[in-house]
Amino acid sequence: MPNIKSAIKRVRTNEKKNAQNSHVRSTMRSAVKKADSAVLNNTENASDTVKAAIKQVEKAASKGLIHKNTAARKKSRLMKQA
């Protein structure tokens, strides 16, 4: 643990931001997996789950958690499957 006040605050803010980023990244991955399984199983709400997954991918890209080209590739693959 650091001794300097600004460094202590930096540790706290980094922990909070890391928790937020982890949540968004995890939510994105879960949504993509759900969309993949929905498309493979030909469920009736597959298009809705794909839309939700694309929304999560765009959200992660806008926050800088994944690169914009990675987001484009993920969206393209989801749409190709659907």
PATOR-763607 format. One record per residue (C-alpha): residue number from 1; residue in one letter; chain; x, y, z. Coordinates in nm, 4 decimals. Layout:
% PATOR-763607
{rose NUM,"A","A",{X,Y,Z}} ...
//
This chain:
% PATOR-763607
{rose 1,"M","A",{0.0000,0.0000,0.0000}} {rose 2,"P","A",{0.1440,0.3394,-0.0947}} {rose 3,"N","A",{0.2166,0.6118,0.1585}} {rose 4,"I","A",{0.1487,0.9137,-0.0584}} {rose 5,"K","A",{-0.2076,1.0447,-0.0467}} {rose 6,"S","A",{-0.2484,1.0803,-0.4231}} {rose 7,"A","A",{-0.1120,0.7302,-0.4790}} {rose 8,"I","A",{-0.3586,0.5888,-0.2244}} {rose 9,"K","A",{-0.6433,0.7605,-0.4092}} {rose 10,"R","A",{-0.5101,0.6300,-0.7399}} {rose 11,"V","A",{-0.5193,0.2724,-0.6055}} {rose 12,"R","A",{-0.8811,0.3182,-0.4966}} {rose 13,"T","A",{-0.9927,0.4658,-0.8275}} {rose 14,"N","A",{-0.8079,0.1958,-1.0225}} {rose 15,"E","A",{-0.9869,-0.0748,-0.8253}} {rose 16,"K","A",{-1.3264,0.0823,-0.8930}} {rose 17,"K","A",{-1.2552,0.1254,-1.2629}} {rose 18,"N","A",{-1.1217,-0.2289,-1.2879}} {rose 19,"A","A",{-1.4443,-0.3619,-1.1348}} {rose 20,"Q","A",{-1.6545,-0.1616,-1.3816}} {rose 21,"N","A",{-1.4463,-0.2709,-1.6796}} {rose 22,"S","A",{-1.4566,-0.6349,-1.5719}} {rose 23,"H","A",{-1.8342,-0.6196,-1.5421}} {rose 24,"V","A",{-1.8816,-0.4701,-1.8885}} {rose 25,"R","A",{-1.6360,-0.7161,-2.0469}} {rose 26,"S","A",{-1.8005,-1.0128,-1.8728}} {rose 27,"T","A",{-2.1479,-0.8981,-1.9748}} {rose 28,"M","A",{-2.0313,-0.8646,-2.3349}} {rose 29,"R","A",{-1.8796,-1.2128,-2.3411}} {rose 30,"S","A",{-2.1923,-1.3655,-2.1876}} {rose 31,"A","A",{-2.4161,-1.1901,-2.4399}} {rose 32,"V","A",{-2.2031,-1.3126,-2.7316}} {rose 33,"K","A",{-2.2110,-1.6702,-2.6007}} {rose 34,"K","A",{-2.5904,-1.6537,-2.5559}} {rose 35,"A","A",{-2.6304,-1.5209,-2.9097}} {rose 36,"D","A",{-2.4071,-1.7963,-3.0501}} {rose 37,"S","A",{-2.6046,-2.0686,-2.8772}} {rose 38,"A","A",{-2.9372,-1.9103,-2.9725}} {rose 39,"V","A",{-2.8400,-1.9022,-3.3397}} {rose 40,"L","A",{-2.7070,-2.2592,-3.3341}} {rose 41,"N","A",{-3.0228,-2.3907,-3.1642}} {rose 42,"N","A",{-3.2515,-2.1874,-3.3941}} {rose 43,"T","A",{-3.4499,-2.0408,-3.1059}} {rose 44,"E","A",{-3.7326,-1.8028,-3.1870}} {rose 45,"N","A",{-3.5709,-1.5023,-3.0153}} {rose 46,"A","A",{-3.2293,-1.5459,-3.1798}} {rose 47,"S","A",{-3.2467,-1.2085,-3.3530}} {rose 48,"D","A",{-3.3188,-1.0334,-3.0228}} {rose 49,"T","A",{-3.0239,-1.1987,-2.8515}} {rose 50,"V","A",{-2.7981,-1.1085,-3.1444}} {rose 51,"K","A",{-2.9115,-0.7453,-3.1191}} {rose 52,"A","A",{-2.8413,-0.7475,-2.7460}} {rose 53,"A","A",{-2.4972,-0.8967,-2.8028}} {rose 54,"I","A",{-2.4133,-0.6358,-3.0654}} {rose 55,"K","A",{-2.5212,-0.3635,-2.8258}} {rose 56,"Q","A",{-2.2893,-0.5010,-2.5562}} {rose 57,"V","A",{-2.0000,-0.5275,-2.8036}} {rose 58,"E","A",{-2.0490,-0.1642,-2.9099}} {rose 59,"K","A",{-2.0661,-0.0570,-2.5459}} {rose 60,"A","A",{-1.7358,-0.2292,-2.4681}} {rose 61,"A","A",{-1.5735,-0.0726,-2.7742}} {rose 62,"S","A",{-1.6970,0.2753,-2.6855}} {rose 63,"K","A",{-1.5468,0.2412,-2.3371}} {rose 64,"G","A",{-1.2147,0.1328,-2.4873}} {rose 65,"L","A",{-1.2252,-0.2183,-2.3418}} {rose 66,"I","A",{-1.1884,-0.3780,-2.6834}} {rose 67,"H","A",{-1.0463,-0.2337,-3.0022}} {rose 68,"K","A",{-1.2937,-0.0948,-3.2546}} {rose 69,"N","A",{-1.1794,-0.3442,-3.5181}} {rose 70,"T","A",{-1.2306,-0.6301,-3.2736}} {rose 71,"A","A",{-1.5821,-0.5024,-3.2122}} {rose 72,"A","A",{-1.6475,-0.4822,-3.5855}} {rose 73,"R","A",{-1.5184,-0.8374,-3.6331}} {rose 74,"K","A",{-1.7373,-0.9723,-3.3505}} {rose 75,"K","A",{-2.0454,-0.7948,-3.4875}} {rose 76,"S","A",{-1.9755,-0.9193,-3.8376}} {rose 77,"R","A",{-1.9428,-1.2786,-3.7214}} {rose 78,"L","A",{-2.2650,-1.2559,-3.5223}} {rose 79,"M","A",{-2.4558,-1.1156,-3.8181}} {rose 80,"K","A",{-2.3069,-1.3764,-4.0524}} {rose 81,"Q","A",{-2.4274,-1.6562,-3.8209}} {rose 82,"A","A",{-2.7731,-1.5046,-3.7902}} 
//
